[in-house]
Amino acid sequence: MLIWCDIGINLFNSQFDTDRAGILHAAAESGVRQLILIGSDIAESEQNRQFCAQLKGCFSTAGVHPHYSANTEPNWLNQLQALLKNPEVIAIGECGLDFNRDFSPRATQQHVFAEQLQLARTTTKPVYLHERDAFDTQLAMLKEANIKHGVAHCFTGDTQQLKAWLDLGLYIGITGWLCDERRGDALRQALHYIPLDRLLLETDAPYLLPRNVTPKPASRRCEPKHLPHIAATVATLRQLELSTLAEITLSNSRRLFNLPDHLVALEA
């Protein structure tokens, strides 16, 4: 069996409340033996941390998503600093800017993002980046903070944007967006410019169910078990053996997030 690392799952999303253990079992059976849980705010980051401390093979990010920037408590930065001291917390984020939905005022988003970038400069943790309709502003902030260590999570942009992230030194996270013939064309073109040593795979579950998965699950939700399907699409487009892609992306995940050299499998 090929071994995969899903670098992005929202495990404590309410869509998984009834069968979280089953999700992990199905992931393990499909070869997805390492998972990185996404922390969108301080409370979820702590919830993830507690879970990952109990289950080998799972790790978590910790940070504040731009959607929740306006909801931070006065001591949120101290809480985040404490979370980052835990070995199971391997990145700062999900953080960034979202000027599409503007759930938080843009000035607040930028302030909270800047604080997290400053924290990244004082730690060895990579940043786990979100960006939507805010490319120019986010790029400028990353350059100003001299950020060179992180991942563009759920990258859906074009080749020009891709090259800008690569020039910073970022890794690129590819999701099932690639499998959508209606809106994934720019991403499929950009995929060919990603150096293999910067390529990461993720589901962003329960979001972004690959459009070409068959049969479609009744729940219409994405799960970590769908990562090999995304990988197969990447391998076809890049003309790679699936086994080669598995080895490359697992190695990349370990290197960026400083995961253990040995793979600790989830129990199937």
Residue, then its C-alpha position, 0 to 999 in steps of 0.5 A: m500500500l502507498i502511504w500518504c500525508d493529507i496536509g489539510i483536514n478540518l476534522f472537527n467540522s460539524q459534518f464529521d461529528t457523527d462518525r469521526a472515528g470512521i473517517l480516520h479508519a477509512a483514511a488509514e485503509s486508503g493509505v492516508r496514514q498521517l493527517i494534519l488538522i487545520g486550526s482556524d481559531i484558538a479554540e479549534s487549535e486547542q481541540n486539535r492539539q488535545f486530539c493529536a496528543q492522543l493519536k500518533g500520526c496526527f498533527s495540527t496547525a494553530g492560528v486564526h483564520p481571517h474569517y475569525s480575526a474580529n472574534t479574537e480574545p484580548n490574550w489570543l496571541n499569548q494563547l497561540q504562543a503557548l499552543l506552538k510550544n507543543p510538539e504536535v503543533i507543527a505550523i502557524g495558521e490557517c492564517g492570511l487574508d480573505f477579501n472575498r467574503d470579508f467576514s472580518p474587516r480588512a484592517t482587522q484581518q491584516h492586523v491579526f495576520a501581521e501578528q502571526l507573521q511576526l510570531a513566525r519570524t520568532t519561531t521555527k514553525p512554517v506558516y499555513l496560508h489562506e488567501r482569497d481575492a487578496f493576492d497583492t496585499q498578502l504578497a506584500m505582507l509576506k515580503e515585508a515580514n520576510i516569510k520564506h517558510g510555509v505552504a500556500h494552502c489549497f492553492t487555486g490560482d494561476t501560473q503567475q500567482l504560483k510563481a510568486w509564491l514559489d519565489l518566496g520559498l513556499y510549498i504549494g498545497i493541491t486539493g480536489w479543486l484540480c479535479d473540477e473541469r469547470r473551474g480548475d483549468a488555470l490550476r491544471q496549467a499551473l501544476h506543471y510549474i510546481p517543482l516536485d520538491r515543493l508539492l504537497l497534497e491535501t483534501d481540505a475535508p469536508y470541503l472540495l470533494p473531487r468532482n470526478v469521484t465516482p460513485k459520489p458519496a451520499s453526504r457529498r463531503c470530502e474525506p481524507k480517503h479521497l486523497p489518493h484520488i487527487a494524487a492520481t489526477v496529479a500523477t496523470l497530469r505530471q506523468l509520474e508513477l503514483s508510487t513516485l508521487a507518494e514518496i515525494t509528497l510524503s518526504n515534502s510533508r516531513r521536511l516542511f513540517n518537521l514531522p518524524d522521519h519514521l512514519v507512525a501509521l494510524e491503526a486501520 
